[in-house]
Amino acid sequence: MARFTYTARDAGGAAQQGTIEAPSRREALRTLSARGLRPLAVTDTGGPAPAATKDVPSSASSARGASRGSRKLRLPFLDALSRLVTGGLSAGEGVRLLALRLQDPPLRALAAGLWERLSQGRTLSDAMADFPEVFDGQTTSLVAAGEATGSLKDVLHRLIRHLTEQRELRSRVVAALAYPVFVCVLAVGVILFFLFFLLPRIQGLLGSLGGKLPLATQLLVWIADFLLRYGLFFVVAGILGALAWWRTRATAAGRRTTDTWLLRLPFTGSYARRIMVLNFSHTVAILLENGITTAESLRLAERTITNLALRDTLHGAVDRVLEGESLATALGRTQLFPLLVLDQLAVGEQTGNLPASLHAIAEDSQREMTAWLQYFTRFVASIVLGLSFAFVAFLAYAIVSAVLEVSASFKF
């Protein structure tokens, strides 16, 4: 039997320390969980080395494979863990069970890597910190707060709801942009079909009949010839431009420069500012509700901003808040937040109910974002359809006028 010292919290959240004898660290953790304690740290103080856990696939290769996982693993893993924790299992036992039961190989490797660390006496948040590509700082901080306060179940529920809302927003953005893109592709396909398939045949027919072509038909023929001769150069230039853009954004300085350019464009600039207000307010509200300090909440929320130009501006505002300036005043200096949002923040600060105000801001921002996306997609689709119909009408006019012109040249 080995002897272990432990630090744990009881059901009321009070910290307890002591020693326990068990054949292995795994058995020590199970014994503590059976006593209604939530282990925070378990250290072997003597005796034989703990037996290896044979029923859980915890190898170095699986841990490395999980560490190379993507952020897409975060929500399904937390959702599965939350169901087990809600059912009465401790977080450690839930992770161990997931390492055995999950069918998806990346998720199972992630659970095995976490259990390998938990079986060494580390906390769940500490273990998650070893997988930064899956769990960001916001997630690990929230889990740490839940472990410290004994409210991990509630933290997981709020975190899952927050991540689900973010995923649904991204889905709405993709769905909103899918229709304009489809209309653009369809319109370009129809136009190219007319220019490169029908027009040459009509042009050959009109040329065999003789007669002078109208100006509209000559312009149409010139456009087709120009695209046939130089279209490949435009395609190559577009590919090279995309590669140059990608390589520029691969560096921090280049990404900051391109993000600044994107802010100046009508759609991308408006979208970046709106999504920044939504993500910032929602993230800060979630963090504050779960016991994270204001300073750490602002810093973590700052990292969720993907546009580096906006992040730099927000970083200065957070610095002023940490120096003692009110949040509403500091954010107002950035000129990125609407006046109504700043008024809501000021009211929340004055009443001491800032999380509720931030939640209200996030809900309003999400409704405005949805309405704005719907308006944008309708506008773009209308413009694309209008231009397509105009070009098809011009195409029809050019062909019909050429036929009439050639027919009039015949003398009966």
Secondary structure, 3 states (H helix, E strand, C coil): CEEEEEEEECCCCCEEEEEEEECCHHHHHHHHHHCCCEEEEEEEEECCCCCCCCCCCCCHHHHHHHHCCCHHHHHHHHHHHHHHHHCCCCHHHHHHHHHHHCCCHHHHHHHHHHHHHHCCCCCHHHHHCCCCCCCCHHHHHHHHHHHHHCCHHHHHHHHHHHHHHHHHHHHHHHHHHHHHHHHHHHHHHHHHHHHHHHHHHHHHHHHHHCCCCCHHHHHHHHHHHHHHHHHHHHHHHHHHHHHHHHHHHCCHHHHHHHHHHHHHCHHHHHHHHHHHHHHHHHHHHHHHHCCCCHHHHHHHHHHCCCCHHHHHHHHHHHHHHHCCCCHHHHHHHHCCCCHHHHHHHHHHHHHCCHHHHHHHHHHHHHHHHHHHHHHHHHHHHHHHHHHHHHHHHHHHHHHHHHHHHHHHHCCC
